[in-house]
Amino acid sequence: MTKKINPPHNLCGGINTHEGVFWFCLSFLLGIFLFFIFNQNLYLVLLIILLIFSYFLLIRRNTFALFILIAILGVVYYQFFSYAQLENINIPFGTEGNFVGVVKNVKSFDKYQQLEVDLINIHKGKVSLNINLYPQFEYGDLIKFQGAINKFPEKYSNYFLSRGVFGQASFLNIELIEKNKGNFIKSKLVNFKEKIKTIFKTSIPKKQAAFLSGITIGSREDFSKEFEEKMSLSGTTHLMALSGYNISIIAWSVGLLLASFFSTAVSFYLSISVIILFVMMAGAEASIVRAAIMGIILLLSTQTERIFNPRNAIVVSAFIMVLFNPRVLLFDIGFQLSFAALLGIVYLSPVFKKLFKIQSPGFLSWKENMVITASAQIMALPILLSSFGTFSLGSILANILILGVIPFTMAIGFIMAGVGLFSVFLAKILGGLVSVLISYEFFIIDIFSKFTLLLKTQNITLTFCVIYYSLILIFILFFNKRNKNSS
């Protein structure tokens, strides 16, 4: 018996629910974007928006006026959030003092540790501390330190505010007061993540273990600067950004396991819970949060027997993330790159497939990887250039050669982590197989880090970005219309 797909409900003015949700979220995001663009003339912008709203409401009597009102709500929400975010902190910047806080995140590098610490007692706010490599600290440690906390330089402040971090201090003497003062669930997840890293380290060489940890659980602390530079030059840094493939493996594996023991409804809720826990364990980077939200929406559409709409899933994911911190839309590079690449894959890659008459994915999906890489890179180009000043023209070929192998590497890595919890011997057997794949991936990264063509620029303006994306939009719309008419 085939499943019955429920049609979308009607909203006011003949707009169905799917359309209403899309325009609501998009209008809200547009309002926040307008606040950023016209911050100096905000009241003039609000007046113009209100006049447009009045025109559609009173003269045209069009429900589109509602969505213009939602854009104003976005402007107001950004202002309210910015005020509340800064109002709730209490940090005496630039003044020597004694501080107490709980460690929320730890990153270890070659010569130092970087802690994100939530201040408590009389002080409030999250700060970033660069400290000596030893002694090592962990999530949930209650610490005490003395020194001066400084504000970030102005050009970086909005980025750190998008992560909820308000100040920084370096190389302080820190005293451990008490352990295990963090969230109980998060503590267990962090410990589980460390177990997985240990399984990798005992099964394959250290450098390969660091790479496998990066593409499976988002752990990049063990990367050397030399390797990070190679990935940057070869255009393969994005491999470390956990995405939909990680979520799909988790959802598929958990769903398959739970379906044998529980009802469909129970399996659904447990699958969502596991996805959320994985995001918490992996560190809640923008790309994995976006993929998780879209994965949950897909599971929800299946559970409720409704059609999955990628366009709505994308905009709803952005809306949810922006609700938690609207600054990510404007200042979080990871957020911008993740959504830009996704939009390229969803909307630009089908056009390229039809344009170049690509009918099959090819051996190891090289044709598919070529189209996906080119689409994602084209959409992300202005963001990459404005943020880093360079773009690797050889990255497309590098990704064609490497992306076909990455899914197998990740899948074996996940299996290896699960098996390693029970048998070190079996984990090492799987490690031998995954080591061969990683050796090949290292070879490609190394080659394209040496022979690469860099596109460099010092200044990407907002006007350029608007024109660039407008031309891409026109190209997509024109091609789809022409293709539809010819068929």
Secondary structure, 3 states (H helix, E strand, C coil): CCCCCCCCCECHHHCEHHHHHHHHHHHHHHHHHHHHHCHHHHHHHHHHHHHHHHHHHHHCCCCHHHHHHHHHHHHHHHHHHHHHHHHCCECCCCCEEEEEEEEEEEEECCCEEEEEEEECCCCEEEEEEEEECCCCCCCCCEEEEEEECECCCHHHHHHHHHCCEEEEEECCCEEEEECCCCCHHHHHHHHHHHHHHHHHHHHCCHHHHHHHHHHHHCCCCCCCHHHHHHHHHHCCHHHHCCCHHHHHHHHHHHHHHHCCCCCHHHHHHHHHHHHHHHHHHHCCCHHHHHHHHHHHHHHHHHHCCCCCCHHHHHHHHHHHHHHHCCHHHHHCHHHHHHHHHHHHHHHHHHHHHHHCCCCCCCHHHHHHHHHHHHHHHHHHHHHHHHHHCEEECCHHHHHHHHHCCHHHHHHHHHHHHHHHCCCHHHHHHHHHHHHHHHHHHHHHHHHHHHCCCEEECCCCCHHHHHHHHHHHHHHHHHHHHHHHHHC
